[in-house]
Amino acid sequence: MKKILSILSIAFLMSACSFHTGNISSGAHIDCPMIYIATGTASTTKILGIGGSSKDALIVEAKNDLYRKFPYKKGIKLSNFSVDYKNTYFLLFHTTVVTVSADVYDCNSIPGNDSIMNQIPAINGFRVGDTILYFYTSSDNEVSIKKACIVNHTVNSRVFIKNVDENRVFPKSYNAIYKAVPDPENINNFGFNVGEKVEVNLLNNKSRIKIKTKCIIKAINQKEAIIEYTNLDKIVCTTVVEKQYIKK
């Protein structure tokens, strides 16, 4: 019996539990389309109740993080701010994560102005509404490239995307999606643009020798690019390469 109690005690100590609380502040009614939720986060960790003194105001820090991601743009309004607290306890550690969010409204009624999709700042090079590509592995372990669009940015380096074919929404990490939209900002964010012609040393399956091959960038992210090229058999192929091996 003592052995069982000891095992249960260890299991209890090794487990982590989280508690969620929050509140919503109803802002003024804004008679404009709401199509985005902006978020900002801040956190602190204590060991045996000690620590966190470097953080004076987590809510203010999270709000500043929100504004860094979403600077002021003419014709765009933020309202309905909410604050969520996540307190996690694990052994001797206690972590508090504060997330501040706000509804974003497009009140840009001036003819000729860019849409809200173009005014929302890019996060990791991606904007809401961007067309992206991602790799899908079927139950038969067959890998294919799927098309989707970005619905919303979330915390923890993830983004919600909507599959174009199946019309379903699900999360993906930024490293698992590739922007497939030509954009002048792609040069600043990724170093290359979608549709740009480049050269890559690719391994020839027959000769087993790397050959300098002309390619076109079909989609790109922070680390890799999906490229399209024609092999020696005149077959159009698609593959993924790390950006460090791409030459202009």
VOBA-1610 file (N, C-alpha, C; in pm, whole numbers, padded with zeros to 5 digits, always signed):
BEGIN
Met+00083-00121+00000Met+00000+00000+00000Met+00086+00126+00000Lys+00194+00123+00083Lys+00285+00237+00086Lys+00350+00260-00048Lys+00382+00148-00118Lys+00445+00160-00250Lys+00350+00228-00348Ile+00223+00189-00341Ile+00122+00250-00431Ile+00107+00398-00402Leu+00105+00432-00270Leu+00093+00573-00233Leu+00213+00652-00278Ser+00332+00592-00270Ser+00454+00659-00315Ser+00448+00686-00464Ile+00402+00587-00541Ile+00392+00602-00687Ile+00292+00712-00721Leu+00178+00712-00650Leu+00077+00814-00676Leu+00128+00953-00639Ser+00207+00961-00531Ser+00264+01090-00489Ser+00360+01141-00593Ile+00446+01053-00648Ile+00541+01093-00752Ile+00467+01137-00878Ala+00364+01061-00913Ala+00286+01097-01033Ala+00221+01233-01016Phe+00173+01260-00893Phe+00110+01389-00866Phe+00211+01502-00877Leu+00331+01479-00821Leu+00433+01583-00826Leu+00483+01608-00967Met+00485+01502-01050Met+00536+01516-01186Met+00435+01575-01282Ser+00308+01577-01241Ser+00204+01628-01330Ser+00197+01780-01321Ala+00155+01839-01430Ala+00136+01985-01434Ala-00012+02016-01448Cys-00056+02121-01385Cys-00195+02161-01398Cys-00200+02309-01430Ser-00301+02346-01507Ser-00315+02485-01550Ser-00454+02536-01514Phe-00462+02663-01478Phe-00588+02728-01446Phe-00604+02851-01536His-00722+02863-01596His-00747+02971-01690His-00853+03065-01634Thr-00825+03193-01639Thr-00923+03296-01604Thr-00912+03409-01706Gly-01009+03497-01705Gly-01003+03608-01801Gly-01118+03703-01785Asn-01111+03814-01857Asn-01221+03909-01856Asn-01224+03983-01989Ile-01341+04034-02021Ile-01363+04105-02147Ile-01412+04246-02118Ser-01356+04343-02188Ser-01400+04482-02176Ser-01474+04520-02303Ser-01603+04541-02292Ser-01684+04576-02409Ser-01657+04721-02449Gly-01606+04740-02569Gly-01577+04874-02618Gly-01697+04934-02688Ala-01675+05050-02748Ala-01782+05117-02822Ala-01820+05036-02945His-01948+05042-02981His-01994+04971-03100His-01932+05033-03224Ile-01872+04949-03308Ile-01808+04996-03431Ile-01881+04932-03549Asp-01942+05015-03629Asp-02024+04967-03741Asp-01936+04944-03863Cys-01842+04850-03848Cys-01751+04813-03956Cys-01728+04662-03950Pro-01685+04601-04059Pro-01660+04456-04058Pro-01547+04420-03962Met-01571+04317-03879Met-01467+04265-03790Met-01415+04134-03851Ile-01288+04136-03893Ile-01237+04018-03962Ile-01103+03971-03908Tyr-01065+04014-03790Tyr-00933+03976-03739Tyr-00929+03991-03588Ile-00855+03906-03519Ile-00832+03919-03376Ile-00683+03934-03353Ala-00642+04050-03304Ala-00501+04075-03275Ala-00470+04029-03132Thr-00352+03972-03111Thr-00315+03924-02978Thr-00173+03967-02941Gly-00148+03977-02811Gly-00015+04004-02757Gly+00001+03926-02628Thr+00122+03880-02598Thr+00143+03797-02480Thr+00260+03847-02396Ala+00259+03808-02270Ala+00369+03832-02177Ala+00365+03721-02073Ser+00478+03686-02018Ser+00481+03576-01921Ser+00588+03597-01816Thr+00574+03526-01706Thr+00674+03528-01599Thr+00675+03392-01531Thr+00791+03353-01477Thr+00806+03224-01411Thr+00866+03243-01272Lys+00810+03173-01175Lys+00860+03177-01038Lys+00904+03037-00995Ile+01012+03033-00917Ile+01060+02908-00860Ile+01051+02920-00708Leu+00969+02830-00649Leu+00943+02837-00504Leu+00891+02976-00464Gly+00814+03036-00554Gly+00755+03167-00526Gly+00850+03283-00544Ile+00971+03253-00588Ile+01071+03359-00607Ile+01090+03385-00755Gly+01096+03511-00792Gly+01117+03547-00932Gly+01007+03638-00982Gly+01021+03679-01107Gly+00920+03764-01167Gly+00934+03911-01134Ser+01039+03947-01060Ser+01054+04088-01020Ser+01090+04178-01137Ser+01140+04118-01247Ser+01176+04198-01364Ser+01053+04241-01444Lys+00937+04183-01413Lys+00814+04215-01483Lys+00726+04300-01392Asp+00705+04427-01429Asp+00626+04517-01346Asp+00477+04507-01375Ala+00441+04489-01500Ala+00300+04486-01537Ala+00283+04397-01660Leu+00239+04273-01638Leu+00227+04178-01748Leu+00123+04220-01850Ile+00013+04278-01804Ile-00092+04319-01897Ile-00042+04430-01989Val+00029+04527-01931Val+00085+04635-02013Val+00186+04579-02112Glu+00269+04486-02067Glu+00368+04426-02156Glu+00301+04349-02269Ala+00195+04276-02237Ala+00122+04202-02340Ala+00053+04297-02437Lys+00001+04408-02383Lys-00065+04506-02470Lys+00036+04572-02563Asn+00155+04602-02511Asn+00260+04658-02597Asn+00301+04559-02705Asp+00303+04430-02669Asp+00335+04327-02769Asp+00230+04324-02879Leu+00104+04343-02840Leu-00005+04349-02939Leu+00015+04466-03034Tyr+00050+04584-02979Tyr+00067+04702-03064Tyr+00193+04693-03150Arg+00295+04620-03102Arg+00414+04600-03187Arg+00378+04516-03309Lys+00293+04416-03289Lys+00250+04332-03399Lys+00148+04403-03488Phe+00075+04498-03427Phe-00034+04562-03499Phe-00027+04713-03480Pro+00069+04780-03545Pro+00081+04925-03532Pro-00039+04997-03593Tyr-00053+05124-03558Tyr-00167+05203-03604Tyr-00172+05212-03756Lys-00290+05192-03811Lys-00314+05207-03955Lys-00443+05287-03973Lys-00441+05380-04065Lys-00558+05464-04090Lys-00676+05378-04136Gly-00792+05403-04077Gly-00912+05331-04118Gly-00932+05200-04046Ile-00843+05164-03952Ile-00855+05039-03878Ile-00873+05071-03730Lys-00972+05009-03668Lys-00999+05035-03527Lys-00994+04906-03447Leu-00947+04917-03320Leu-00942+04806-03229Leu-01042+04829-03116Ser-01114+04724-03079Ser-01213+04736-02972Ser-01232+04599-02906Asn-01313+04598-02800Asn-01345+04474-02727Asn-01220+04401-02681Phe-01138+04470-02604Phe-01017+04409-02550Phe-01052+04303-02446Ser-00976+04197-02445Ser-00994+04093-02343Ser-00858+04053-02289Val-00856+04004-02166Val-00733+03959-02101Val-00755+03817-02051Asp-00665+03727-02089Asp-00671+03587-02045Asp-00546+03554-01965Tyr-00567+03487-01852Tyr-00457+03446-01766Tyr-00447+03293-01767Lys-00326+03244-01784Lys-00302+03100-01773Lys-00193+03078-01669Asn-00232+03018-01556Asn-00137+02987-01448Asn-00110+02838-01449Thr+00015+02801-01470Thr+00056+02662-01477Thr+00149+02630-01360Tyr+00119+02520-01293Tyr+00198+02477-01178Tyr+00262+02342-01210Phe+00394+02335-01195Phe+00466+02210-01221Phe+00580+02198-01122Leu+00570+02100-01032Leu+00671+02081-00927Leu+00693+02212-00851Leu+00812+02269-00863Leu+00846+02391-00789Leu+00825+02517-00871Phe+00776+02501-00995Phe+00764+02614-01086Phe+00619+02663-01095His+00606+02792-01115His+00475+02853-01138His+00490+02956-01250Thr+00421+02931-01361Thr+00430+03019-01478Thr+00296+03087-01502Thr+00303+03216-01524Thr+00184+03293-01558Thr+00200+03351-01698Val+00102+03324-01784Val+00101+03379-01919Val-00023+03467-01935Val+00000+03591-01975Val-00111+03685-01997Val-00123+03710-02146Thr-00244+03694-02198Thr-00272+03720-02339Thr-00377+03829-02351Val-00342+03936-02418Val-00436+04045-02445Val-00479+04035-02591Ser-00608+04040-02615Ser-00659+04033-02751Ser-00758+04145-02777Ala-00777+04176-02904Ala-00871+04282-02941Ala-00928+04252-03079Asp-01056+04287-03097Asp-01119+04273-03228Asp-01071+04387-03318Val-01042+04353-03442Val-00993+04451-03540Val-01103+04476-03643Tyr-01135+04604-03664Tyr-01241+04641-03757Tyr-01184+04721-03874Asp-01235+04692-03993Asp-01195+04764-04113Asp-01296+04875-04139Cys-01258+04999-04107Cys-01345+05115-04132Cys-01289+05201-04244Asn-01215+05140-04332Asn-01152+05213-04441Asn-01251+05226-04556Ser-01316+05340-04566Ser-01421+05359-04668Ser-01375+05449-04781Ile-01247+05485-04782Ile-01196+05574-04888Ile-01173+05492-05014Pro-01237+05527-05127Pro-01219+05451-05250Pro-01072+05445-05291Gly-01034+05328-05335Gly-00897+05311-05384Gly-00798+05268-05279Asn-00837+05272-05151Asn-00746+05229-05045Asn-00731+05077-05047Asp-00618+05030-04996Asp-00597+04886-04990Asp-00696+04824-04893Ser-00722+04698-04912Ser-00813+04626-04824Ser-00746+04601-04691Ile-00826+04557-04594Ile-00775+04527-04460Ile-00669+04418-04466Met-00681+04325-04560Met-00587+04215-04569Met-00446+04266-04595Asn-00435+04374-04671Asn-00303+04429-04702Asn-00251+04520-04592Gln-00342+04571-04506Gln-00300+04662-04402Gln-00261+04591-04273Ile-00313+04470-04252Ile-00273+04394-04135Ile-00126+04358-04148Pro-00045+04388-04046Pro+00099+04364-04058Pro+00132+04216-04071Ala+00242+04189-04138Ala+00285+04050-04154Ala+00348+04002-04024Ile+00319+03880-03986Ile+00383+03814-03872Ile+00459+03695-03928Asn+00590+03697-03906Asn+00679+03596-03965Asn+00666+03593-04118Gly+00629+03708-04176Gly+00619+03718-04321Gly+00483+03682-04377Phe+00387+03646-04291Phe+00256+03602-04337Phe+00148+03700-04290Arg+00047+03721-04376Arg-00068+03805-04342Arg-00196+03723-04348Val-00297+03768-04274Val-00430+03708-04286Val-00478+03724-04429Gly-00529+03616-04487Gly-00576+03619-04625Gly-00475+03568-04725Asp-00347+03553-04684Asp-00245+03503-04775Asp-00275+03360-04818Thr-00250+03331-04945Thr-00256+03194-04994Thr-00125+03125-04958Ile-00137+03005-04901Ile-00016+02932-04862Ile-00024+02787-04913Leu+00091+02722-04914Leu+00099+02580-04946Leu+00151+02506-04824Tyr+00108+02382-04807Tyr+00161+02299-04699Tyr+00160+02153-04745Phe+00241+02070-04679Phe+00252+01930-04716Phe+00155+01846-04632Tyr+00085+01758-04702Tyr-00013+01671-04637Tyr+00027+01525-04657Thr+00027+01449-04548Thr+00059+01306-04555Thr-00068+01227-04532Ser-00106+01145-04630Ser-00229+01067-04621Ser-00209+00945-04532Ser-00316+00872-04510Ser-00308+00750-04430Ser-00222+00644-04497Asp-00201+00657-04627Asp-00114+00564-04702Asp+00029+00615-04710Asn+00057+00720-04629Asn+00192+00780-04627Asn+00231+00843-04760Glu+00132+00883-04840Glu+00159+00956-04961Glu+00160+01106-04931Val+00265+01175-04976Val+00281+01317-04947Val+00235+01399-05067Ser+00152+01498-05042Ser+00104+01586-05148Ser+00106+01730-05097Ile+00101+01824-05190Ile+00099+01965-05155Ile-00044+02015-05161Lys-00089+02078-05052Lys-00224+02131-05043Lys-00220+02284-05041Lys-00328+02345-05085Lys-00341+02491-05083Lys-00438+02532-04974Ala-00406+02642-04907Ala-00493+02694-04801Ala-00476+02845-04793Cys-00552+02908-04707Cys-00535+03051-04682Cys-00529+03075-04531Ile-00463+03181-04491Ile-00446+03211-04350Ile-00572+03280-04296Val-00625+03225-04187Val-00746+03279-04126Val-00712+03371-04009Asn-00614+03330-03928Asn-00582+03409-03809Asn-00447+03368-03753His-00379+03462-03690His-00257+03432-03618His-00292+03397-03473Thr-00219+03304-03413Thr-00243+03266-03275Thr-00114+03282-03196Val-00118+03244-03070Val+00003+03245-02988Val+00079+03115-03010Asn+00196+03104-02949Asn+00280+02983-02956Asn+00325+02952-03098Ser+00352+03056-03178Ser+00410+03040-03312Ser+00324+02950-03401Arg+00193+02966-03392Arg+00104+02889-03477Arg+00007+02983-03547Val-00053+02931-03654Val-00144+03011-03734Val-00259+02921-03776Phe-00380+02975-03782Phe-00494+02898-03830Phe-00507+02916-03981Ile-00522+02804-04051Ile-00537+02808-04196Ile-00664+02734-04237Lys-00719+02775-04351Lys-00839+02709-04405Lys-00801+02635-04532Asn-00825+02505-04532Asn-00798+02423-04649Asn-00894+02460-04761Val-00840+02489-04879Val-00922+02534-04992Val-01015+02424-05041Asp-00966+02299-05047Asp-01047+02189-05100Asp-01152+02140-05001Glu-01114+02127-04875Glu-01204+02067-04776Glu-01280+02172-04694Asn-01242+02299-04707Asn-01309+02408-04636Asn-01311+02385-04485Arg-01198+02342-04428Arg-01187+02323-04284Arg-01072+02407-04229Val-01083+02447-04104Val-00983+02533-04040Val-00907+02452-03936Phe-00774+02467-03933Phe-00692+02394-03837Phe-00559+02468-03819Pro-00489+02442-03709Pro-00363+02515-03681Pro-00243+02451-03748Lys-00144+02535-03780Lys-00015+02490-03834Lys+00093+02581-03778Ser+00215+02531-03770Ser+00326+02617-03730Ser+00373+02696-03852Tyr+00437+02810-03826Tyr+00484+02893-03936Tyr+00587+02820-04022Asn+00665+02732-03962Asn+00768+02659-04037Asn+00709+02550-04126Ala+00579+02519-04107Ala+00515+02413-04185Ala+00430+02467-04299Ile+00427+02599-04316Ile+00351+02659-04426Ile+00444+02744-04511Tyr+00406+02764-04637Tyr+00489+02837-04733Tyr+00402+02940-04804Lys+00444+03066-04798Lys+00367+03173-04862Lys+00376+03159-05013Ala+00258+03159-05078Ala+00252+03139-05222Ala+00204+03262-05295Val+00217+03378-05232Val+00170+03504-05289Val+00287+03595-05320Pro+00303+03640-05445Pro+00407+03740-05475Pro+00382+03867-05397Asp+00487+03921-05336Asp+00472+04039-05252Asp+00609+04106-05241Pro+00618+04237-05266Pro+00749+04305-05252Pro+00811+04285-05114Glu+00727+04267-05010Glu+00778+04248-04875Glu+00842+04110-04856Asn+00817+04019-04950Asn+00879+03886-04940Asn+01031+03896-04940Ile+01084+03994-05013Ile+01230+04011-05019Ile+01284+04043-04880Asn+01214+04132-04808Asn+01258+04168-04673Asn+01236+04056-04574Asn+01124+03985-04589Asn+01088+03881-04492Asn+01158+03749-04516Phe+01177+03714-04646Phe+01230+03582-04678Phe+01359+03584-04760Gly+01395+03699-04816Gly+01515+03708-04899Gly+01490+03683-05046Phe+01375+03626-05079Phe+01337+03598-05219Phe+01188+03626-05233Asn+01142+03632-05359Asn+01001+03653-05384Asn+00941+03532-05454Val+00813+03513-05436Val+00742+03406-05505Val+00738+03439-05654Gly+00771+03340-05739Gly+00777+03361-05883Gly+00915+03398-05932Glu+01009+03420-05840Glu+01145+03460-05877Glu+01221+03341-05936Lys+01299+03367-06042Lys+01382+03264-06105Lys+01517+03258-06036Val+01554+03139-05991Val+01679+03120-05917Val+01752+02996-05967Glu+01867+02970-05907Glu+01945+02850-05940Glu+01973+02771-05813Val+01965+02639-05826Val+01991+02550-05713Val+02071+02430-05763Asn+02170+02386-05686Asn+02244+02266-05719Asn+02165+02144-05673Leu+02104+02073-05768Leu+02020+01959-05737Leu+02089+01829-05777Leu+02066+01724-05698Leu+02127+01593-05723Leu+02054+01523-05837Asn+02130+01485-05942Asn+02073+01409-06053Asn+02063+01262-06014Asn+01942+01206-06027Asn+01920+01068-05983Asn+01999+00965-06063Lys+02030+00999-06188Lys+02103+00903-06271Lys+02253+00911-06248Ser+02309+01029-06258Ser+02453+01045-06245Ser+02498+01058-06101Arg+02404+01086-06010Arg+02433+01109-05868Arg+02528+01227-05849Ile+02523+01320-05942Ile+02606+01440-05936Ile+02514+01561-05926Lys+02553+01657-05843Lys+02474+01778-05830Lys+02494+01867-05952Ile+02384+01910-06009Ile+02385+01992-06130Ile+02317+02125-06101Lys+02378+02233-06148Lys+02317+02365-06132Lys+02190+02370-06216Thr+02077+02392-06150Thr+01947+02383-06215Thr+01870+02513-06200Lys+01810+02560-06308Lys+01726+02679-06302Lys+01589+02642-06248Cys+01541+02720-06153Cys+01415+02691-06085Cys+01330+02816-06072Ile+01206+02795-06034Ile+01114+02904-06002Ile+01062+02881-05861Ile+01065+02983-05777Ile+01013+02971-05641Ile+00860+02976-05646Lys+00798+02869-05599Lys+00651+02861-05598Lys+00593+02908-05464Ala+00669+02886-05355Ala+00625+02928-05223Ala+00747+02930-05131Ile+00737+03005-05020Ile+00856+03026-04938Ile+00819+03056-04793Asn+00910+03023-04702Asn+00894+03064-04562Asn+01030+03107-04507Gln+01044+03113-04377Gln+01167+03165-04318Gln+01288+03076-04345Lys+01268+02946-04361Lys+01381+02853-04372Lys+01394+02787-04509Glu+01281+02762-04575Glu+01283+02681-04696Glu+01201+02745-04808Ala+01214+02684-04927Ala+01135+02728-05042Ala+01088+02605-05120Ile+00966+02612-05169Ile+00917+02510-05262Ile+00950+02559-05402Ile+01029+02480-05475Ile+01072+02522-05608Ile+01019+02427-05715Glu+01007+02480-05836Glu+00964+02401-05950Glu+01071+02408-06057Tyr+01104+02293-06117Tyr+01210+02288-06218Tyr+01180+02177-06317Thr+01251+02179-06429Thr+01237+02075-06531Thr+01364+01990-06530Asn+01349+01859-06510Asn+01467+01773-06502Asn+01519+01736-06642Leu+01622+01652-06647Leu+01684+01617-06775Leu+01590+01538-06865Asp+01487+01478-06809Asp+01388+01404-06889Asp+01271+01492-06931Lys+01289+01625-06914Lys+01187+01723-06952Lys+01058+01708-06871Ile+01072+01660-06748Ile+00957+01645-06659Ile+00960+01756-06555Val+00847+01823-06539Val+00838+01931-06440Val+00827+01869-06301Cys+00917+01907-06213Cys+00922+01851-06077Cys+00911+01961-05972Thr+00869+01921-05855Thr+00858+02012-05741Thr+00930+01952-05622Thr+01007+02033-05553Thr+01078+01986-05434Thr+01098+02101-05336Val+01150+02069-05219Val+01176+02169-05115Val+01326+02177-05092Val+01378+02298-05083Val+01521+02318-05055Val+01536+02425-04948Glu+01644+02415-04873Glu+01675+02519-04776Glu+01721+02644-04851Lys+01684+02760-04801Lys+01714+02885-04872Lys+01862+02911-04886Gln+01945+02854-04799Gln+02088+02880-04806Gln+02151+02823-04932Tyr+02079+02729-04999Tyr+02132+02668-05120Tyr+02078+02733-05247Ile+01996+02837-05231Ile+01939+02905-05345Ile+02026+03023-05386Lys+02051+03034-05516Lys+02131+03145-05568Lys+02050+03225-05670Lys+02062+03357-05662Lys+01991+03442-05758Lys+02065+03446-05890
//
